[in-house]
């Protein structure tokens, strides 16, 4: 299988896993047999355009043709969008300071 095919298959599998769908659930929603999805993900069958369209639809992916000379620009936009949509790292909790402290002279 060529690199482009591997890239598409990896993107489909990652999108399925990101949505928390099993192959069986994706099969039911897309109308593509689960065994065929398994073969697609393992690269043992050629991905047909009709299957790609249905899987992409269910996984909220868009299929488009991009002129080769514009691929780097599109990839940069996608990378930027992916980074922007990542959940922020949790901020460190602020240091907790007591509302007051006792000085040695304040001992009771």
C-alpha positions in Angstrom: 0.0 0.0 0.0 1.3 3.5 -0.8 1.9 6.2 1.7 -1.3 8.2 0.8 -3.4 5.1 1.4 -1.7 4.5 4.7 -2.3 8.1 5.7 -6.0 7.9 4.9 -6.4 4.6 6.7 -4.6 6.0 9.8 -6.8 9.1 9.7 -10.0 7.1 9.5 -8.9 4.8 12.4 -7.8 7.8 14.5 -11.1 9.6 13.9 -13.1 6.4 14.8 -11.1 6.1 18.1 -11.4 9.8 18.9 -15.2 9.5 18.6 -15.1 6.5 20.9 -16.7 4.2 18.3 -16.0 0.5 17.9 -15.7 -0.9 14.5 -19.1 -2.5 15.0 -20.7 0.9 15.9 -19.1 2.6 12.9 -20.3 -0.3 10.8 -23.9 0.2 11.9 -23.8 3.9 11.4 -22.1 3.9 8.0 -23.7 0.8 6.5 -20.3 -0.8 5.9 -19.7 -4.3 7.2 -17.6 -4.5 10.3 -15.3 -7.1 8.7 -14.7 -4.7 5.8 -13.8 -1.9 8.3 -11.3 -4.3 10.0 -9.8 -5.1 6.6 -9.6 -1.4 5.7 -7.8 -0.6 9.0 -5.4 -3.4 8.6 -4.7 -2.5 4.9 -5.7 -5.9 3.6 -8.3 -4.5 1.2 -8.4 -1.6 -1.1 -10.6 1.2 0.2 -13.4 1.9 -2.2 -14.6 5.5 -2.8 -18.1 4.7 -1.7 -16.9 3.2 1.6 -14.5 6.1 2.1 -17.4 8.6 1.6 -19.7 6.8 4.1 -17.0 6.4 6.7 -15.9 10.0 6.4 -19.5 11.2 6.7 -20.1 9.3 10.0 -16.7 10.4 11.4 -17.3 14.1 10.5 -14.4 14.2 8.1 -14.4 16.1 4.8 -12.9 14.6 1.7 -11.5 17.1 -0.8 -9.1 17.3 -3.7 -6.3 19.8 -3.0 -3.8 20.9 -5.7 -0.4 19.5 -4.8 1.2 22.8 -4.6 -1.3 23.9 -1.9 -1.0 20.7 0.2 1.7 22.3 2.5 -0.5 25.3 3.2 -3.6 23.1 3.9 -1.5 20.9 6.2 -0.3 23.9 8.1 -3.8 25.1 8.6 -4.9 21.7 9.8 -2.0 21.5 12.2 -2.8 24.9 13.6 -6.4 24.1 14.0 -5.6 20.8 15.8 -3.3 22.6 18.2 -5.9 25.3 18.8 -8.6 22.7 19.6 -6.5 20.8 22.1 -7.7 21.1 25.7 -5.6 23.4 27.6 -3.2 22.0 30.2 -4.7 22.4 33.6 -3.2 25.4 35.4 -1.3 24.9 38.6 -3.5 25.8 41.5 -2.7 29.1 43.1 -0.5 29.0 46.2 -2.8 28.8 49.2 -1.9 31.2 51.9 -3.7 31.4 55.2 -5.8 34.5 55.8 -3.7 35.3 58.9 -0.7 34.0 60.8 0.2 34.0 64.4 3.4 35.7 65.4 5.3 34.3 68.4 4.1 37.1 70.5 0.4 36.2 69.6 0.6 32.8 71.4 -2.2 32.3 73.8 
